[in-house]
Amino acid sequence: MANKAIMVSAATIPNDASGLGKLMGEMLGIADYVAWGGLIFAGASWMFNNRTVAIERGVGVTAGYLIIRKSWAYVQFLKGV
């Protein structure tokens, strides 16, 4: 048996090959990078002893990221109802 590496992108949207699906996939991919940047910035704030601001930014970035990622799932669910 040959071992095959399977790469899974966080921005893949299954069951939607329309133009909007592709656009949303790209936008969600950009949101992934923005969220990583925000979390790295929050970590740098924590590292430079500004913990209160770091916690606020970390929580804000995480909440915003979850809202963005789940919004497309909600749209897909409502389309199927």
SEMAR-221560 format. One record per atom (N, C-alpha, C, O): residue number from 0; residue in three letters; atom name; x, y, z. Coordinates in nm, 4 decimals. Example, Ala and Ser with C-alpha at 12.3 -4.5 7.8 and 13.67 -1.06 7.14 Angstrom:
+-----+------+------+----------+----------+----------+
:  nr : rest : atom :     east :    north :       up :
+-----+------+------+----------+----------+----------+
:   0 :  ALA :    N :   1.3190 :  -0.5690 :   0.7800 :
:   0 :  ALA :   CA :   1.2300 :  -0.4500 :   0.7800 :
:   0 :  ALA :    C :   1.3200 :  -0.3300 :   0.7800 :
:   0 :  ALA :    O :   1.4236 :  -0.3319 :   0.8465 :
:   1 :  SER :    N :   1.2850 :  -0.2250 :   0.7080 :
:   1 :  SER :   CA :   1.3670 :  -0.1060 :   0.7140 :
:   1 :  SER :    C :   1.2900 :   0.0030 :   0.7870 :
:   1 :  SER :    O :   1.3409 :   0.1138 :   0.8039 :
+-----+------+------+----------+----------+----------+
This chain:
+-----+------+------+----------+----------+----------+
:  nr : rest : atom :     east :    north :       up :
+-----+------+------+----------+----------+----------+
:   0 :  MET :    N :   0.0827 :  -0.1180 :   0.0000 :
:   0 :  MET :   CA :   0.0000 :   0.0000 :   0.0000 :
:   0 :  MET :    C :   0.0872 :   0.1244 :   0.0000 :
:   0 :  MET :    O :   0.1832 :   0.1347 :   0.0763 :
:   1 :  ALA :    N :   0.0538 :   0.2146 :  -0.0829 :
:   1 :  ALA :   CA :   0.1276 :   0.3401 :  -0.0881 :
:   1 :  ALA :    C :   0.0597 :   0.4423 :   0.0018 :
:   1 :  ALA :    O :  -0.0626 :   0.4569 :   0.0011 :
:   2 :  ASN :    N :   0.1405 :   0.5116 :   0.0779 :
:   2 :  ASN :   CA :   0.0862 :   0.6184 :   0.1619 :
:   2 :  ASN :    C :   0.0646 :   0.7420 :   0.0776 :
:   2 :  ASN :    O :   0.1540 :   0.7861 :   0.0053 :
:   3 :  LYS :    N :  -0.0543 :   0.7973 :   0.0875 :
:   3 :  LYS :   CA :  -0.0858 :   0.9177 :   0.0104 :
:   3 :  LYS :    C :  -0.1177 :   1.0292 :   0.1078 :
:   3 :  LYS :    O :  -0.1967 :   1.0113 :   0.2005 :
:   4 :  ALA :    N :  -0.0574 :   1.1418 :   0.0869 :
:   4 :  ALA :   CA :  -0.0849 :   1.2585 :   0.1698 :
:   4 :  ALA :    C :  -0.2102 :   1.3272 :   0.1178 :
:   4 :  ALA :    O :  -0.2230 :   1.3533 :  -0.0018 :
:   5 :  ILE :    N :  -0.2996 :   1.3553 :   0.2064 :
:   5 :  ILE :   CA :  -0.4231 :   1.4229 :   0.1700 :
:   5 :  ILE :    C :  -0.4184 :   1.5620 :   0.2305 :
:   5 :  ILE :    O :  -0.4124 :   1.5782 :   0.3524 :
:   6 :  MET :    N :  -0.4211 :   1.6617 :   0.1441 :
:   6 :  MET :   CA :  -0.4190 :   1.7997 :   0.1914 :
:   6 :  MET :    C :  -0.5619 :   1.8505 :   0.1966 :
:   6 :  MET :    O :  -0.6358 :   1.8423 :   0.0986 :
:   7 :  VAL :    N :  -0.5991 :   1.9021 :   0.3102 :
:   7 :  VAL :   CA :  -0.7329 :   1.9559 :   0.3280 :
:   7 :  VAL :    C :  -0.7186 :   2.1043 :   0.3546 :
:   7 :  VAL :    O :  -0.6518 :   2.1451 :   0.4497 :
:   8 :  SER :    N :  -0.7797 :   2.1827 :   0.2731 :
:   8 :  SER :   CA :  -0.7775 :   2.3272 :   0.2912 :
:   8 :  SER :    C :  -0.8956 :   2.3697 :   0.3757 :
:   8 :  SER :    O :  -1.0054 :   2.3155 :   0.3624 :
:   9 :  ALA :    N :  -0.8730 :   2.4669 :   0.4627 :
:   9 :  ALA :   CA :  -0.9814 :   2.5163 :   0.5472 :
:   9 :  ALA :    C :  -1.0842 :   2.5921 :   0.4647 :
:   9 :  ALA :    O :  -1.1960 :   2.6147 :   0.5111 :
:  10 :  ALA :    N :  -1.0484 :   2.6315 :   0.3437 :
:  10 :  ALA :   CA :  -1.1387 :   2.7135 :   0.2644 :
:  10 :  ALA :    C :  -1.2184 :   2.6328 :   0.1624 :
:  10 :  ALA :    O :  -1.2874 :   2.6917 :   0.0791 :
:  11 :  THR :    N :  -1.2112 :   2.5015 :   0.1666 :
:  11 :  THR :   CA :  -1.2873 :   2.4234 :   0.0697 :
:  11 :  THR :    C :  -1.4341 :   2.4209 :   0.1070 :
:  11 :  THR :    O :  -1.4701 :   2.4089 :   0.2241 :
:  12 :  ILE :    N :  -1.5173 :   2.4324 :   0.0064 :
:  12 :  ILE :   CA :  -1.6616 :   2.4307 :   0.0279 :
:  12 :  ILE :    C :  -1.7173 :   2.3164 :  -0.0561 :
:  12 :  ILE :    O :  -1.7234 :   2.3270 :  -0.1786 :
:  13 :  PRO :    N :  -1.7577 :   2.2082 :   0.0078 :
:  13 :  PRO :   CA :  -1.8091 :   2.0958 :  -0.0698 :
:  13 :  PRO :    C :  -1.9485 :   2.1215 :  -0.1246 :
:  13 :  PRO :    O :  -2.0231 :   2.2037 :  -0.0713 :
:  14 :  ASN :    N :  -1.9824 :   2.0516 :  -0.2300 :
:  14 :  ASN :   CA :  -2.1172 :   2.0514 :  -0.2889 :
:  14 :  ASN :    C :  -2.1615 :   2.1871 :  -0.3430 :
:  14 :  ASN :    O :  -2.2815 :   2.2136 :  -0.3508 :
:  15 :  ASP :    N :  -2.0693 :   2.2716 :  -0.3797 :
:  15 :  ASP :   CA :  -2.1092 :   2.3993 :  -0.4390 :
:  15 :  ASP :    C :  -2.0041 :   2.4407 :  -0.5408 :
:  15 :  ASP :    O :  -1.8998 :   2.4948 :  -0.5040 :
:  16 :  ALA :    N :  -2.0304 :   2.4157 :  -0.6678 :
:  16 :  ALA :   CA :  -1.9359 :   2.4471 :  -0.7734 :
:  16 :  ALA :    C :  -1.9741 :   2.5751 :  -0.8469 :
:  16 :  ALA :    O :  -1.9194 :   2.6041 :  -0.9534 :
:  17 :  SER :    N :  -2.0676 :   2.6520 :  -0.7910 :
:  17 :  SER :   CA :  -2.1110 :   2.7741 :  -0.8572 :
:  17 :  SER :    C :  -2.0064 :   2.8831 :  -0.8409 :
:  17 :  SER :    O :  -1.9096 :   2.8672 :  -0.7665 :
:  18 :  GLY :    N :  -2.0261 :   2.9918 :  -0.9097 :
:  18 :  GLY :   CA :  -1.9347 :   3.1047 :  -0.8986 :
:  18 :  GLY :    C :  -1.9319 :   3.1630 :  -0.7590 :
:  18 :  GLY :    O :  -1.8265 :   3.2027 :  -0.7095 :
:  19 :  LEU :    N :  -2.0485 :   3.1681 :  -0.6952 :
:  19 :  LEU :   CA :  -2.0537 :   3.2202 :  -0.5587 :
:  19 :  LEU :    C :  -1.9789 :   3.1290 :  -0.4630 :
:  19 :  LEU :    O :  -1.9125 :   3.1769 :  -0.3711 :
:  20 :  GLY :    N :  -1.9888 :   3.0000 :  -0.4831 :
:  20 :  GLY :   CA :  -1.9172 :   2.9055 :  -0.3986 :
:  20 :  GLY :    C :  -1.7665 :   2.9221 :  -0.4094 :
:  20 :  GLY :    O :  -1.6949 :   2.9169 :  -0.3094 :
:  21 :  LYS :    N :  -1.7191 :   2.9420 :  -0.5320 :
:  21 :  LYS :   CA :  -1.5755 :   2.9632 :  -0.5518 :
:  21 :  LYS :    C :  -1.5307 :   3.0946 :  -0.4891 :
:  21 :  LYS :    O :  -1.4247 :   3.1020 :  -0.4271 :
:  22 :  LEU :    N :  -1.6123 :   3.1976 :  -0.5059 :
:  22 :  LEU :   CA :  -1.5799 :   3.3272 :  -0.4474 :
:  22 :  LEU :    C :  -1.5758 :   3.3187 :  -0.2958 :
:  22 :  LEU :    O :  -1.4844 :   3.3719 :  -0.2328 :
:  23 :  MET :    N :  -1.6745 :   3.2521 :  -0.2369 :
:  23 :  MET :   CA :  -1.6772 :   3.2381 :  -0.0916 :
:  23 :  MET :    C :  -1.5592 :   3.1555 :  -0.0427 :
:  23 :  MET :    O :  -1.5046 :   3.1824 :   0.0644 :
:  24 :  GLY :    N :  -1.5199 :   3.0561 :  -0.1197 :
:  24 :  GLY :   CA :  -1.4022 :   2.9766 :  -0.0833 :
:  24 :  GLY :    C :  -1.2768 :   3.0622 :  -0.0761 :
:  24 :  GLY :    O :  -1.1959 :   3.0492 :   0.0159 :
:  25 :  GLU :    N :  -1.2622 :   3.1499 :  -0.1748 :
:  25 :  GLU :   CA :  -1.1462 :   3.2392 :  -0.1746 :
:  25 :  GLU :    C :  -1.1526 :   3.3392 :  -0.0592 :
:  25 :  GLU :    O :  -1.0517 :   3.3678 :   0.0052 :
:  26 :  MET :    N :  -1.2714 :   3.3913 :  -0.0343 :
:  26 :  MET :   CA :  -1.2862 :   3.4886 :   0.0742 :
:  26 :  MET :    C :  -1.2618 :   3.4238 :   0.2113 :
:  26 :  MET :    O :  -1.2033 :   3.4855 :   0.3003 :
:  27 :  LEU :    N :  -1.3072 :   3.2995 :   0.2270 :
:  27 :  LEU :   CA :  -1.2823 :   3.2291 :   0.3523 :
:  27 :  LEU :    C :  -1.1340 :   3.1976 :   0.3683 :
:  27 :  LEU :    O :  -1.0823 :   3.1974 :   0.4800 :
:  28 :  GLY :    N :  -1.0661 :   3.1715 :   0.2587 :
:  28 :  GLY :   CA :  -0.9214 :   3.1510 :   0.2639 :
:  28 :  GLY :    C :  -0.8494 :   3.2766 :   0.3083 :
:  28 :  GLY :    O :  -0.7542 :   3.2697 :   0.3860 :
:  29 :  ILE :    N :  -0.8941 :   3.3912 :   0.2596 :
:  29 :  ILE :   CA :  -0.8355 :   3.5184 :   0.3026 :
:  29 :  ILE :    C :  -0.8647 :   3.5426 :   0.4497 :
:  29 :  ILE :    O :  -0.7786 :   3.5910 :   0.5232 :
:  30 :  ALA :    N :  -0.9867 :   3.5087 :   0.4936 :
:  30 :  ALA :   CA :  -1.0226 :   3.5252 :   0.6346 :
:  30 :  ALA :    C :  -0.9340 :   3.4384 :   0.7234 :
:  30 :  ALA :    O :  -0.9024 :   3.4775 :   0.8357 :
:  31 :  ASP :    N :  -0.8935 :   3.3205 :   0.6745 :
:  31 :  ASP :   CA :  -0.8023 :   3.2353 :   0.7506 :
:  31 :  ASP :    C :  -0.6708 :   3.3074 :   0.7769 :
:  31 :  ASP :    O :  -0.6208 :   3.3079 :   0.8894 :
:  32 :  TYR :    N :  -0.6151 :   3.3682 :   0.6725 :
:  32 :  TYR :   CA :  -0.4871 :   3.4374 :   0.6878 :
:  32 :  TYR :    C :  -0.4993 :   3.5611 :   0.7770 :
:  32 :  TYR :    O :  -0.4098 :   3.5899 :   0.8564 :
:  33 :  VAL :    N :  -0.6094 :   3.6334 :   0.7639 :
:  33 :  VAL :   CA :  -0.6298 :   3.7515 :   0.8482 :
:  33 :  VAL :    C :  -0.6417 :   3.7101 :   0.9950 :
:  33 :  VAL :    O :  -0.5880 :   3.7769 :   1.0835 :
:  34 :  ALA :    N :  -0.7119 :   3.6003 :   1.0200 :
:  34 :  ALA :   CA :  -0.7267 :   3.5524 :   1.1579 :
:  34 :  ALA :    C :  -0.5918 :   3.5088 :   1.2143 :
:  34 :  ALA :    O :  -0.5605 :   3.5382 :   1.3297 :
:  35 :  TRP :    N :  -0.5127 :   3.4397 :   1.1348 :
:  35 :  TRP :   CA :  -0.3795 :   3.4007 :   1.1824 :
:  35 :  TRP :    C :  -0.2969 :   3.5241 :   1.2152 :
:  35 :  TRP :    O :  -0.2283 :   3.5276 :   1.3174 :
:  36 :  GLY :    N :  -0.3029 :   3.6248 :   1.1298 :
:  36 :  GLY :   CA :  -0.2284 :   3.7484 :   1.1561 :
:  36 :  GLY :    C :  -0.2748 :   3.8159 :   1.2841 :
:  36 :  GLY :    O :  -0.1929 :   3.8639 :   1.3625 :
:  37 :  GLY :    N :  -0.4057 :   3.8198 :   1.3057 :
:  37 :  GLY :   CA :  -0.4584 :   3.8800 :   1.4277 :
:  37 :  GLY :    C :  -0.4150 :   3.8051 :   1.5520 :
:  37 :  GLY :    O :  -0.3826 :   3.8662 :   1.6538 :
:  38 :  LEU :    N :  -0.4142 :   3.6717 :   1.5441 :
:  38 :  LEU :   CA :  -0.3713 :   3.5933 :   1.6590 :
:  38 :  LEU :    C :  -0.2213 :   3.6075 :   1.6851 :
:  38 :  LEU :    O :  -0.1778 :   3.6079 :   1.8003 :
:  39 :  ILE :    N :  -0.1434 :   3.6189 :   1.5794 :
:  39 :  ILE :   CA :  -0.0003 :   3.6413 :   1.5973 :
:  39 :  ILE :    C :   0.0235 :   3.7783 :   1.6599 :
:  39 :  ILE :    O :   0.1096 :   3.7929 :   1.7466 :
:  40 :  PHE :    N :  -0.0522 :   3.8780 :   1.6167 :
:  40 :  PHE :   CA :  -0.0394 :   4.0120 :   1.6746 :
:  40 :  PHE :    C :  -0.0791 :   4.0115 :   1.8218 :
:  40 :  PHE :    O :  -0.0144 :   4.0770 :   1.9036 :
:  41 :  ALA :    N :  -0.1858 :   3.9377 :   1.8566 :
:  41 :  ALA :   CA :  -0.2269 :   3.9265 :   1.9969 :
:  41 :  ALA :    C :  -0.1182 :   3.8563 :   2.0782 :
:  41 :  ALA :    O :  -0.0903 :   3.8952 :   2.1916 :
:  42 :  GLY :    N :  -0.0576 :   3.7541 :   2.0209 :
:  42 :  GLY :   CA :   0.0517 :   3.6852 :   2.0897 :
:  42 :  GLY :    C :   0.1722 :   3.7749 :   2.1108 :
:  42 :  GLY :    O :   0.2381 :   3.7676 :   2.2145 :
:  43 :  ALA :    N :   0.2010 :   3.8590 :   2.0132 :
:  43 :  ALA :   CA :   0.3125 :   3.9534 :   2.0291 :
:  43 :  ALA :    C :   0.2804 :   4.0555 :   2.1375 :
:  43 :  ALA :    O :   0.3690 :   4.0948 :   2.2134 :
:  44 :  SER :    N :   0.1558 :   4.0984 :   2.1456 :
:  44 :  SER :   CA :   0.1157 :   4.1905 :   2.2521 :
:  44 :  SER :    C :   0.1330 :   4.1252 :   2.3886 :
:  44 :  SER :    O :   0.1795 :   4.1888 :   2.4831 :
:  45 :  TRP :    N :   0.0959 :   3.9993 :   2.3982 :
:  45 :  TRP :   CA :   0.1122 :   3.9246 :   2.5234 :
:  45 :  TRP :    C :   0.2612 :   3.9135 :   2.5589 :
:  45 :  TRP :    O :   0.3003 :   3.9286 :   2.6746 :
:  46 :  MET :    N :   0.3426 :   3.8870 :   2.4571 :
:  46 :  MET :   CA :   0.4853 :   3.8700 :   2.4786 :
:  46 :  MET :    C :   0.5501 :   3.9984 :   2.5301 :
:  46 :  MET :    O :   0.6448 :   3.9931 :   2.6086 :
:  47 :  PHE :    N :   0.4996 :   4.1131 :   2.4864 :
:  47 :  PHE :   CA :   0.5556 :   4.2408 :   2.5304 :
:  47 :  PHE :    C :   0.4823 :   4.2974 :   2.6519 :
:  47 :  PHE :    O :   0.4810 :   4.4184 :   2.6742 :
:  48 :  ASN :    N :   0.4210 :   4.2076 :   2.7303 :
:  48 :  ASN :   CA :   0.3632 :   4.2384 :   2.8603 :
:  48 :  ASN :    C :   0.2449 :   4.3346 :   2.8533 :
:  48 :  ASN :    O :   0.2290 :   4.4197 :   2.9408 :
:  49 :  ASN :    N :   0.1631 :   4.3219 :   2.7512 :
:  49 :  ASN :   CA :   0.0401 :   4.3986 :   2.7405 :
:  49 :  ASN :    C :  -0.0752 :   4.2980 :   2.7370 :
:  49 :  ASN :    O :  -0.1481 :   4.2877 :   2.6383 :
:  50 :  ARG :    N :  -0.0896 :   4.2242 :   2.8473 :
:  50 :  ARG :   CA :  -0.1784 :   4.1086 :   2.8506 :
:  50 :  ARG :    C :  -0.3249 :   4.1436 :   2.8336 :
:  50 :  ARG :    O :  -0.3979 :   4.0699 :   2.7674 :
:  51 :  THR :    N :  -0.3695 :   4.2531 :   2.8911 :
:  51 :  THR :   CA :  -0.5113 :   4.2889 :   2.8820 :
:  51 :  THR :    C :  -0.5532 :   4.3106 :   2.7369 :
:  51 :  THR :    O :  -0.6555 :   4.2589 :   2.6921 :
:  52 :  VAL :    N :  -0.4734 :   4.3869 :   2.6653 :
:  52 :  VAL :   CA :  -0.5032 :   4.4137 :   2.5239 :
:  52 :  VAL :    C :  -0.4910 :   4.2848 :   2.4428 :
:  52 :  VAL :    O :  -0.5696 :   4.2620 :   2.3509 :
:  53 :  ALA :    N :  -0.3937 :   4.2009 :   2.4757 :
:  53 :  ALA :   CA :  -0.3740 :   4.0755 :   2.4021 :
:  53 :  ALA :    C :  -0.4943 :   3.9832 :   2.4179 :
:  53 :  ALA :    O :  -0.5377 :   3.9205 :   2.3213 :
:  54 :  ILE :    N :  -0.5481 :   3.9747 :   2.5390 :
:  54 :  ILE :   CA :  -0.6645 :   3.8893 :   2.5610 :
:  54 :  ILE :    C :  -0.7847 :   3.9435 :   2.4850 :
:  54 :  ILE :    O :  -0.8587 :   3.8672 :   2.4231 :
:  55 :  GLU :    N :  -0.8046 :   4.0753 :   2.4894 :
:  55 :  GLU :   CA :  -0.9171 :   4.1357 :   2.4171 :
:  55 :  GLU :    C :  -0.9068 :   4.1099 :   2.2677 :
:  55 :  GLU :    O :  -1.0056 :   4.0743 :   2.2035 :
:  56 :  ARG :    N :  -0.7879 :   4.1278 :   2.2125 :
:  56 :  ARG :   CA :  -0.7690 :   4.1056 :   2.0692 :
:  56 :  ARG :    C :  -0.7848 :   3.9586 :   2.0334 :
:  56 :  ARG :    O :  -0.8461 :   3.9258 :   1.9317 :
:  57 :  GLY :    N :  -0.7304 :   3.8704 :   2.1155 :
:  57 :  GLY :   CA :  -0.7408 :   3.7271 :   2.0886 :
:  57 :  GLY :    C :  -0.8848 :   3.6798 :   2.0895 :
:  57 :  GLY :    O :  -0.9262 :   3.6038 :   2.0020 :
:  58 :  VAL :    N :  -0.9611 :   3.7242 :   2.1876 :
:  58 :  VAL :   CA :  -1.1017 :   3.6856 :   2.1955 :
:  58 :  VAL :    C :  -1.1790 :   3.7450 :   2.0777 :
:  58 :  VAL :    O :  -1.2632 :   3.6774 :   2.0186 :
:  59 :  GLY :    N :  -1.1511 :   3.8699 :   2.0435 :
:  59 :  GLY :   CA :  -1.2196 :   3.9342 :   1.9312 :
:  59 :  GLY :    C :  -1.1909 :   3.8661 :   1.7989 :
:  59 :  GLY :    O :  -1.2817 :   3.8440 :   1.7187 :
:  60 :  VAL :    N :  -1.0650 :   3.8328 :   1.7760 :
:  60 :  VAL :   CA :  -1.0283 :   3.7653 :   1.6509 :
:  60 :  VAL :    C :  -1.0932 :   3.6280 :   1.6437 :
:  60 :  VAL :    O :  -1.1445 :   3.5886 :   1.5389 :
:  61 :  THR :    N :  -1.0912 :   3.5557 :   1.7539 :
:  61 :  THR :   CA :  -1.1500 :   3.4216 :   1.7549 :
:  61 :  THR :    C :  -1.3005 :   3.4270 :   1.7304 :
:  61 :  THR :    O :  -1.3536 :   3.3485 :   1.6518 :
:  62 :  ALA :    N :  -1.3687 :   3.5189 :   1.7970 :
:  62 :  ALA :   CA :  -1.5137 :   3.5316 :   1.7787 :
:  62 :  ALA :    C :  -1.5475 :   3.5716 :   1.6351 :
:  62 :  ALA :    O :  -1.6379 :   3.5141 :   1.5745 :
:  63 :  GLY :    N :  -1.4764 :   3.6684 :   1.5812 :
:  63 :  GLY :   CA :  -1.4999 :   3.7114 :   1.4440 :
:  63 :  GLY :    C :  -1.4737 :   3.6009 :   1.3438 :
:  63 :  GLY :    O :  -1.5486 :   3.5849 :   1.2474 :
:  64 :  TYR :    N :  -1.3687 :   3.5251 :   1.3658 :
:  64 :  TYR :   CA :  -1.3353 :   3.4150 :   1.2758 :
:  64 :  TYR :    C :  -1.4438 :   3.3084 :   1.2772 :
:  64 :  TYR :    O :  -1.4832 :   3.2584 :   1.1718 :
:  65 :  LEU :    N :  -1.4924 :   3.2734 :   1.3958 :
:  65 :  LEU :   CA :  -1.5980 :   3.1726 :   1.4044 :
:  65 :  LEU :    C :  -1.7265 :   3.2202 :   1.3381 :
:  65 :  LEU :    O :  -1.7953 :   3.1412 :   1.2734 :
:  66 :  ILE :    N :  -1.7596 :   3.3469 :   1.3530 :
:  66 :  ILE :   CA :  -1.8790 :   3.4015 :   1.2884 :
:  66 :  ILE :    C :  -1.8650 :   3.3950 :   1.1366 :
:  66 :  ILE :    O :  -1.9589 :   3.3564 :   1.0670 :
:  67 :  ILE :    N :  -1.7489 :   3.4324 :   1.0857 :
:  67 :  ILE :   CA :  -1.7266 :   3.4305 :   0.9408 :
:  67 :  ILE :    C :  -1.7339 :   3.2881 :   0.8872 :
:  67 :  ILE :    O :  -1.7988 :   3.2635 :   0.7855 :
:  68 :  ARG :    N :  -1.6677 :   3.1938 :   0.9547 :
:  68 :  ARG :   CA :  -1.6650 :   3.0564 :   0.9056 :
:  68 :  ARG :    C :  -1.8029 :   2.9899 :   0.9110 :
:  68 :  ARG :    O :  -1.8391 :   2.9151 :   0.8202 :
:  69 :  LYS :    N :  -1.8786 :   3.0164 :   1.0152 :
:  69 :  LYS :   CA :  -2.0077 :   2.9515 :   1.0302 :
:  69 :  LYS :    C :  -2.1166 :   3.0164 :   0.9458 :
:  69 :  LYS :    O :  -2.2181 :   2.9524 :   0.9183 :
:  70 :  SER :    N :  -2.0990 :   3.1399 :   0.9044 :
:  70 :  SER :   CA :  -2.2033 :   3.2064 :   0.8268 :
:  70 :  SER :    C :  -2.2303 :   3.1323 :   0.6957 :
:  70 :  SER :    O :  -2.3457 :   3.1184 :   0.6554 :
:  71 :  TRP :    N :  -2.1259 :   3.0853 :   0.6295 :
:  71 :  TRP :   CA :  -2.1449 :   3.0132 :   0.5042 :
:  71 :  TRP :    C :  -2.2130 :   2.8795 :   0.5303 :
:  71 :  TRP :    O :  -2.2946 :   2.8353 :   0.4494 :
:  72 :  ALA :    N :  -2.1814 :   2.8154 :   0.6406 :
:  72 :  ALA :   CA :  -2.2476 :   2.6890 :   0.6750 :
:  72 :  ALA :    C :  -2.3970 :   2.7119 :   0.6990 :
:  72 :  ALA :    O :  -2.4798 :   2.6295 :   0.6602 :
:  73 :  TYR :    N :  -2.4306 :   2.8228 :   0.7622 :
:  73 :  TYR :   CA :  -2.5722 :   2.8541 :   0.7842 :
:  73 :  TYR :    C :  -2.6448 :   2.8791 :   0.6527 :
:  73 :  TYR :    O :  -2.7589 :   2.8362 :   0.6358 :
:  74 :  VAL :    N :  -2.5804 :   2.9476 :   0.5603 :
:  74 :  VAL :   CA :  -2.6413 :   2.9730 :   0.4295 :
:  74 :  VAL :    C :  -2.6657 :   2.8406 :   0.3575 :
:  74 :  VAL :    O :  -2.7728 :   2.8195 :   0.3007 :
:  75 :  GLN :    N :  -2.5675 :   2.7522 :   0.3598 :
:  75 :  GLN :   CA :  -2.5832 :   2.6226 :   0.2943 :
:  75 :  GLN :    C :  -2.6927 :   2.5398 :   0.3585 :
:  75 :  GLN :    O :  -2.7659 :   2.4697 :   0.2887 :
:  76 :  PHE :    N :  -2.7052 :   2.5464 :   0.4896 :
:  76 :  PHE :   CA :  -2.8109 :   2.4735 :   0.5583 :
:  76 :  PHE :    C :  -2.9483 :   2.5273 :   0.5182 :
:  76 :  PHE :    O :  -3.0401 :   2.4499 :   0.4912 :
:  77 :  LEU :    N :  -2.9617 :   2.6579 :   0.5146 :
:  77 :  LEU :   CA :  -3.0904 :   2.7173 :   0.4805 :
:  77 :  LEU :    C :  -3.1278 :   2.6925 :   0.3344 :
:  77 :  LEU :    O :  -3.2460 :   2.6820 :   0.3015 :
:  78 :  LYS :    N :  -3.0276 :   2.6830 :   0.2468 :
:  78 :  LYS :   CA :  -3.0562 :   2.6493 :   0.1074 :
:  78 :  LYS :    C :  -3.1124 :   2.5085 :   0.0957 :
:  78 :  LYS :    O :  -3.1932 :   2.4810 :   0.0071 :
:  79 :  GLY :    N :  -3.0702 :   2.4190 :   0.1844 :
:  79 :  GLY :   CA :  -3.1146 :   2.2807 :   0.1781 :
:  79 :  GLY :    C :  -3.2503 :   2.2572 :   0.2421 :
:  79 :  GLY :    O :  -3.3092 :   2.1505 :   0.2248 :
:  80 :  VAL :    N :  -3.3005 :   2.3548 :   0.3155 :
:  80 :  VAL :   CA :  -3.4296 :   2.3365 :   0.3844 :
:  80 :  VAL :    C :  -3.5447 :   2.3613 :   0.2915 :
:  80 :  VAL :    O :  -3.6604 :   2.3505 :   0.3323 :
+-----+------+------+----------+----------+----------+
